[in-house]
Amino acid sequence: MRYASLAITTTLRQHRLFVGATVFAIWLRIITTLGFRPAWVYWFDSFTYLNAAMQFRPESGWQPGGYPLFLWLLWPFHSVTVVVIVQHALGLTIGLLIYAMLRRRGARPWIAVMATVPVFFDASYLRLEHAVLSDTLFIFLLTLAVTTALWHPDVTIKAAVLAGTFLACASVVRTIGLGLIPLFLLWLLVRRGGWKRALAMAVAAAIPLLAHGAWYAHNYGSFSLLAGGNSGVLLWARTMTFADCTRIRPPDDERRLCPNSAVQDAASEYVWDPHSAINRYSGPSKNELALSFAIRAIATQPLDYILHIIKDTSIAFAWTPIAHPKRVTPAYGFAEGSWPIPQNPLLDDVREKYDNSIGVLRSVDPYASFVVRYQYVAYMHGPLKAAIFLLGAYGLIRRRKDVTIAWFMAAFLLVGPVAVLDFDHRYVLPAIPIACIAAALATISPRDRPRCDPLPQAHRLTVEVDEARPGLD
């Protein structure tokens, strides 16, 4: 008992900065849960997820089935409040994983704690965790993958298998995660003796992906690796900001998808604009035709495509949050009041079967007023995000192999959504914790070593003497 007590005391002393940060992060999540009841529920995304969970099937149009499966597992509680509590716990676990891995790799305590600050304290993450959306689960699985892969300086077969499994699970939560699997495989292949680990990871990643495809086929009659087949429409929308059909010269069947009189300030708006070419098209194979047009447009105007990606990605680094599209609130999403959910075809069914409290979100004081004020202080402005990425890039210059995968993973998560559809402040958030890992690893000197011994030498000797002479007690 004395050894255990001493070990706990010494461990808390060694990690007191992280313990203090964790306590405050827990308190913030308690205040958020008390201040906004029951949870942020959105039409269309949240209801689509909830409906798919109740049907126990992947969603057929826009989203894969990973998050509906997560909601299905929590369905017995019949409470979206339980859902967001679990997601708040996942947010805390993300910080714990980052800190534990960095300390094991030799990062100084204050640097490891700083790497957890965005996910622990940025109000954007509090808002994300408090919503029935897939993002928090997605970030959690990504963090599991990268911390598992980097737990040891040399990636073991076991770590490669686990990382592949976690990445595949993340991909069936958000489809953008699929692009990270070949990135990880390439990273493993360039390492000495990495082909065995790459093969193990590929096999491990294939299992959840194939299982999801089989699940989709069971429900809809056709195999689909991830989602229900609107990727072509999304990429088509991306091209609407620059496509010039006088240069593209599409065939007659694709010409109907050329830009028309509908003009939007953001690429994603063309997906929903009833007057856009894609929504006026009523012919067969709309998604396939849209994909063919998009590829043709990008191949004809590659420079325009790249410049629009750079332009939209740069929004993430502005000091003052920029609304994109202009109709949305770019940040500071917490407010006081009540927000009835608009009537929609799924509302009654979701309330009856999943949670009858769904319908109106209310703020509750004094908790809500604190969170509303807190968000204006606890917001990570764009230049700080840029500094994090630049510090990670410094690690690339130093040729740190462990920094490489984390930095390129974060860069892909930042640019990937813009490349396939559009910029969204929400889509930036998964990239930041991974970028923080890269930045923290870049600061570690090769001479640094993990401090794995929980007891100082003098304390350990005292304990050994006391245990050797129990009669003295």
C-alpha positions in Angstrom: 0.0 0.0 0.0 2.8 2.4 0.8 4.5 1.7 -2.5 1.2 2.2 -4.4 0.5 5.5 -2.5 4.0 6.8 -3.1 3.8 5.8 -6.8 0.5 7.6 -7.3 1.7 10.7 -5.4 5.0 10.8 -7.4 3.2 10.3 -10.7 0.7 13.1 -10.0 3.6 15.3 -9.1 5.5 14.5 -12.3 2.3 15.2 -14.4 0.8 17.9 -12.3 0.6 20.4 -15.2 -1.4 17.8 -17.3 -3.6 16.9 -14.3 -4.5 20.6 -13.8 -5.3 21.0 -17.5 -7.4 17.8 -17.5 -9.4 19.0 -14.5 -10.2 22.3 -16.1 -11.1 20.5 -19.4 -13.5 18.2 -17.5 -15.1 21.2 -15.8 -15.6 23.0 -19.2 -17.4 19.9 -20.5 -19.7 19.7 -17.5 -20.6 23.4 -17.8 -21.3 22.9 -21.5 -23.5 19.9 -20.9 -25.5 21.7 -18.2 -25.7 24.9 -20.3 -27.1 23.5 -23.5 -29.8 20.8 -23.3 -30.2 18.2 -24.6 -27.7 18.6 -27.5 -27.1 20.3 -30.8 -29.1 18.4 -33.4 -29.0 19.5 -37.0 -31.2 19.0 -40.0 -30.0 17.4 -42.2 -26.9 15.6 -40.9 -28.0 14.7 -37.3 -31.4 13.4 -38.4 -29.8 11.4 -41.2 -27.4 9.8 -38.7 -30.2 9.0 -36.2 -32.5 7.6 -38.7 -29.8 5.3 -40.1 -29.0 4.2 -36.6 -32.6 3.3 -35.9 -32.8 1.4 -39.2 -29.4 -0.3 -38.4 -28.1 0.4 -41.9 -25.5 2.8 -43.5 -27.0 5.9 -45.0 -27.6 5.6 -48.7 -26.8 9.0 -50.0 -24.1 11.1 -48.3 -22.6 9.5 -45.2 -21.0 6.1 -44.4 -22.3 3.9 -41.6 -19.7 4.3 -38.9 -21.3 7.0 -36.9 -24.9 5.6 -37.2 -23.4 2.4 -35.7 -22.0 4.4 -32.8 -25.4 5.9 -32.3 -27.0 2.5 -32.5 -24.8 1.3 -29.7 -26.0 4.1 -27.5 -29.6 3.8 -28.5 -30.6 1.7 -25.4 -30.2 4.9 -23.3 -32.7 6.8 -25.5 -30.9 10.0 -24.9 -28.8 12.3 -27.1 -27.5 13.8 -23.9 -25.8 10.5 -23.2 -24.4 10.6 -26.8 -22.8 14.0 -26.2 -21.5 13.0 -22.8 -19.7 10.0 -24.4 -18.4 12.4 -27.0 -17.1 14.8 -24.4 -15.3 11.8 -22.8 -13.8 11.0 -26.2 -12.5 14.6 -26.5 -10.8 14.2 -23.1 -9.3 10.9 -24.2 -7.9 12.5 -27.4 -5.9 14.8 -25.1 -4.8 12.0 -22.9 -3.6 10.0 -25.9 -1.6 12.9 -27.3 0.0 13.6 -23.9 0.9 10.0 -23.1 2.5 9.4 -26.5 4.5 12.6 -26.5 5.8 12.0 -23.0 6.7 8.4 -23.9 8.7 9.8 -26.9 10.6 12.2 -24.6 8.7 15.5 -25.0 9.0 17.9 -22.1 5.9 18.1 -19.9 4.9 21.6 -20.8 5.3 20.9 -24.6 3.2 17.7 -24.3 0.5 19.7 -22.4 0.6 22.5 -25.0 -0.1 19.9 -27.7 -3.4 19.1 -25.9 -4.5 22.7 -25.4 -6.6 23.1 -28.7 -8.6 19.9 -28.2 -9.0 20.5 -24.5 -9.9 24.2 -24.4 -10.9 25.5 -27.8 -14.6 26.2 -27.7 -15.0 24.9 -31.3 -14.2 21.4 -30.0 -16.7 21.8 -27.1 -19.3 22.7 -29.7 -18.4 19.7 -31.9 -18.5 17.3 -29.0 -21.9 18.6 -27.9 -23.5 18.0 -31.3 -24.9 14.8 -32.9 -22.2 14.8 -35.6 -19.5 12.4 -36.6 -16.5 14.6 -36.2 -15.5 13.8 -32.6 -15.6 10.1 -33.2 -13.6 10.7 -36.4 -10.9 12.7 -34.6 -10.7 10.2 -31.8 -10.1 7.3 -34.2 -7.5 9.3 -36.1 -5.7 10.2 -32.9 -5.7 6.5 -31.9 -4.2 5.6 -35.2 -1.3 8.1 -35.2 -0.5 7.7 -31.5 -0.4 3.9 -31.9 1.9 4.1 -34.9 4.2 6.5 -33.1 4.2 4.9 -29.7 7.6 3.3 -30.4 10.4 4.9 -32.5 10.2 1.8 -34.7 6.7 0.8 -35.8 6.0 -2.8 -34.7 3.8 -5.2 -36.6 1.2 -5.0 -33.9 1.2 -1.2 -34.1 0.8 -1.3 -37.9 -2.2 -3.6 -37.5 -3.9 -1.5 -34.9 -3.2 1.7 -36.8 -4.7 0.2 -40.0 -7.8 -0.9 -38.1 -8.3 2.5 -36.5 -7.8 4.3 -39.9 -10.3 2.0 -41.6 -12.8 2.6 -38.8 -12.2 6.4 -39.2 -12.9 6.0 -42.9 -16.3 4.5 -42.3 -17.1 7.4 -40.1 -15.9 10.1 -42.5 -15.0 9.2 -46.0 -12.0 11.7 -46.2 -10.2 9.3 -43.9 -9.8 6.8 -46.7 -7.1 8.9 -48.3 -4.9 8.5 -45.1 -4.6 4.8 -45.6 -2.3 4.9 -48.7 -0.4 7.8 -47.0 0.3 5.6 -44.0 1.3 2.7 -46.3 3.7 4.8 -48.2 5.3 6.0 -45.0 5.8 2.5 -43.8 7.2 1.3 -47.2 9.9 4.0 -47.2 11.1 2.9 -43.7 13.7 0.2 -43.5 12.0 -3.2 -43.6 8.6 -1.5 -43.7 7.0 -3.7 -46.4 6.0 -6.3 -43.8 4.4 -3.7 -41.6 2.7 -2.1 -44.7 1.3 -5.5 -45.7 0.0 -6.1 -42.2 -1.6 -2.7 -42.1 -3.2 -3.1 -45.5 -4.8 -6.4 -44.5 -6.0 -5.0 -41.2 -7.5 -1.9 -42.9 -9.2 -4.0 -45.5 -11.3 -5.9 -43.0 -13.5 -3.0 -41.7 -13.8 -1.5 -45.2 -14.9 -4.8 -46.7 -17.3 -5.4 -43.8 -18.8 -2.0 -44.3 -19.2 -2.6 -48.1 -20.9 -6.0 -47.4 -23.2 -4.3 -44.9 -24.1 -1.7 -47.5 -24.7 -4.4 -50.1 -27.0 -6.3 -47.7 -29.2 -3.2 -47.3 -29.1 -1.8 -50.8 -28.2 -4.6 -53.1 -24.9 -3.2 -54.4 -21.4 -3.1 -52.9 -20.2 0.3 -51.9 -16.9 0.7 -50.0 -18.0 3.7 -48.0 -21.0 5.9 -48.9 -23.9 5.8 -51.2 -22.5 7.4 -54.3 -22.6 11.2 -54.3 -18.9 11.7 -54.6 -19.2 12.8 -58.2 -21.8 15.5 -57.3 -19.5 16.9 -54.6 -16.4 17.1 -56.9 -18.6 18.6 -59.6 -19.6 21.3 -57.2 -15.9 22.0 -56.5 -15.4 22.7 -60.2 -18.3 25.2 -60.4 -16.1 27.9 -59.0 -13.8 27.8 -62.0 -15.1 25.6 -64.8 -15.1 27.2 -68.3 -17.0 25.0 -70.8 -15.5 26.9 -73.7 -12.2 25.4 -72.7 -13.4 22.1 -71.3 -15.5 21.3 -74.4 -17.5 18.5 -72.7 -19.5 16.0 -74.7 -23.2 16.6 -75.2 -24.4 14.6 -72.3 -22.1 16.4 -69.9 -22.7 19.9 -71.4 -25.9 20.0 -69.4 -23.8 20.2 -66.2 -21.9 23.3 -67.3 -22.2 26.4 -65.1 -25.5 28.2 -65.6 -27.1 31.4 -64.2 -26.9 30.1 -60.7 -24.0 31.9 -58.9 -22.9 31.0 -55.4 -20.1 32.4 -53.1 -18.9 28.9 -52.1 -18.6 25.6 -54.1 -20.6 23.6 -51.6 -23.7 25.8 -52.2 -24.1 24.4 -55.7 -25.0 21.0 -54.2 -28.1 22.5 -52.6 -29.0 25.3 -55.0 -32.3 24.2 -56.7 -31.3 26.3 -59.7 -27.8 24.8 -60.2 -27.2 22.6 -63.2 -26.9 19.4 -61.1 -30.3 19.9 -59.6 -31.9 20.8 -62.9 -30.5 17.6 -64.4 -33.1 14.8 -64.5 -31.3 12.2 -66.6 -29.8 8.8 -65.6 -26.5 8.2 -63.8 -26.3 11.7 -62.4 -23.4 11.0 -60.1 -21.3 9.2 -62.7 -21.9 12.0 -65.2 -21.0 14.6 -62.6 -17.8 12.8 -61.8 -16.8 12.5 -65.5 -17.4 16.3 -65.9 -15.4 17.1 -62.8 -12.4 15.1 -63.9 -12.6 16.6 -67.4 -12.7 20.1 -65.9 -9.8 19.5 -63.5 -7.7 17.9 -66.3 -8.4 20.9 -68.6 -7.9 23.6 -65.9 -5.5 22.2 -63.4 -4.0 25.5 -62.5 -7.4 27.1 -61.8 -8.3 24.0 -59.7 -5.1 24.4 -57.6 -5.5 28.1 -57.2 -9.0 27.7 -55.9 -7.8 25.1 -53.4 -5.1 27.4 -52.1 -7.5 30.3 -51.9 -10.1 28.4 -49.9 -7.6 26.7 -47.7 -6.1 30.0 -46.7 -9.3 31.0 -45.0 -8.2 28.7 -42.1 -5.3 31.1 -41.4 -7.2 34.4 -41.2 -7.1 36.2 -37.8 -10.8 37.1 -37.9 -13.0 34.1 -38.8 -14.3 34.4 -42.4 -17.8 33.2 -43.2 -17.7 30.7 -46.0 -20.3 30.5 -47.4 -21.4 34.0 -46.3 -24.7 32.8 -44.9 -23.1 30.8 -42.1 -21.6 31.8 -38.7 -17.8 31.1 -39.1 -17.1 30.7 -35.4 -18.4 31.5 -31.9 -21.3 29.1 -32.3 -22.6 29.2 -28.8 -25.5 31.6 -28.0 -28.3 32.0 -25.5 -31.9 31.3 -26.3 -33.9 28.4 -27.6 -33.8 26.8 -31.1 -36.8 24.7 -32.2 -35.9 22.1 -34.8 -37.8 22.7 -38.1 -40.4 20.2 -39.0 -39.0 17.5 -41.2 -40.1 14.0 -42.2 -37.9 12.3 -39.6 -38.6 14.4 -36.6 -41.6 12.5 -35.1 -40.0 9.1 -35.7 -36.7 10.1 -34.1 -38.4 11.6 -31.1 -40.6 8.6 -30.6 -37.9 5.9 -31.0 -34.6 7.5 -30.1 -35.1 10.5 -27.7 -38.4 12.3 -27.0 -36.4 15.4 -25.8 -35.3 16.1 -29.3 -37.1 19.1 -30.7 -35.9 22.2 -29.0 -32.4 23.1 -27.8 -32.4 25.5 -24.8 -29.6 27.4 -23.1 -29.6 27.2 -19.3 -28.0 29.9 -17.2 -25.7 30.6 -15.5 -23.8 27.8 -17.3 -24.7 28.9 -20.9 -23.8 32.6 -20.3 -20.3 31.5 -19.1 -19.7 29.3 -22.2 -20.9 32.1 -24.5 -18.4 34.5 -23.0 -15.7 31.8 -22.8 -15.8 31.1 -26.6 -14.6 34.6 -27.5 -11.4 34.1 -25.5 -10.9 30.4 -26.2 -10.8 30.5 -30.0 -7.6 29.5 -31.9 -7.1 32.2 -34.5 -5.7 31.4 -37.9 -2.0 32.6 -37.4 -1.7 30.2 -34.5 -2.8 27.3 -36.7 -0.3 28.4 -39.2 2.5 28.5 -36.5 1.6 24.9 -35.5 1.9 23.7 -39.1 5.2 25.6 -39.6 6.7 24.1 -36.4 5.8 20.7 -37.8 7.4 21.6 -41.1 10.6 22.4 -39.1 10.6 18.8 -38.1 10.4 17.7 -41.7 13.5 19.8 -42.4 15.2 18.0 -39.6 14.3 14.8 -41.3 12.4 13.4 -38.4 10.6 10.3 -39.6 8.1 10.4 -36.8 7.1 13.9 -37.7 6.6 13.1 -41.3 3.4 11.0 -41.0 1.7 13.3 -38.5 2.5 16.4 -40.5 1.4 15.0 -43.9 -1.7 13.5 -42.2 -2.7 16.9 -40.8 -2.0 18.6 -44.1 -4.2 16.1 -46.0 -7.0 16.6 -43.5 -6.7 20.4 -44.0 -6.5 20.4 -47.8 -8.4 17.2 -48.7 -12.0 18.4 -48.0 -11.3 21.6 -49.9 -10.0 19.6 -52.9 -13.0 17.3 -53.1 -15.7 19.9 -52.2 -15.1 23.1 -50.2 -13.6 24.8 -47.2 -15.5 24.6 -43.9 -14.3 25.7 -40.5 -15.7 22.5 -39.1 -13.5 20.4 -41.5 -10.4 22.1 -40.2 -10.8 20.8 -36.7 -9.7 17.2 -37.3 -6.3 18.4 -38.6 -5.3 20.5 -35.6 -4.7 17.8 -33.0 -2.6 15.8 -35.5 -0.7 19.0 -36.4 0.0 19.6 -32.7 1.5 16.1 -32.5 3.8 16.9 -35.4 4.8 20.2 -33.9 5.6 18.7 -30.5 7.6 15.9 -32.0 9.6 18.4 -33.9 10.8 19.9 -30.7 12.2 16.7 -29.2 16.0 16.4 -29.3 17.4 12.9 -30.2 19.1 13.0 -26.8 15.7 13.2 -25.0 14.5 9.9 -23.5 11.2 8.9 -22.1 10.9 9.2 -18.3 9.1 5.8 -17.7 10.2 5.3 -14.1 7.3 6.6 -11.9 9.6 6.8 -8.8 12.7 8.8 -8.2 15.8 6.6 -7.3 15.8 7.7 -3.6 12.1 6.9 -3.2 12.5 3.5 -4.8 15.4 2.6 -2.5 13.4 3.6 0.5 10.4 1.5 -0.5 12.7 -1.5 -1.1 14.2 -1.2 2.4 10.8 -0.9 4.0 9.4 -3.9 2.1 12.4 -6.0 3.1 11.8 -5.2 6.8 8.0 -5.4 7.3 8.4 -5.9 11.1 9.3 -2.2 11.5 5.7 -1.2 10.7 
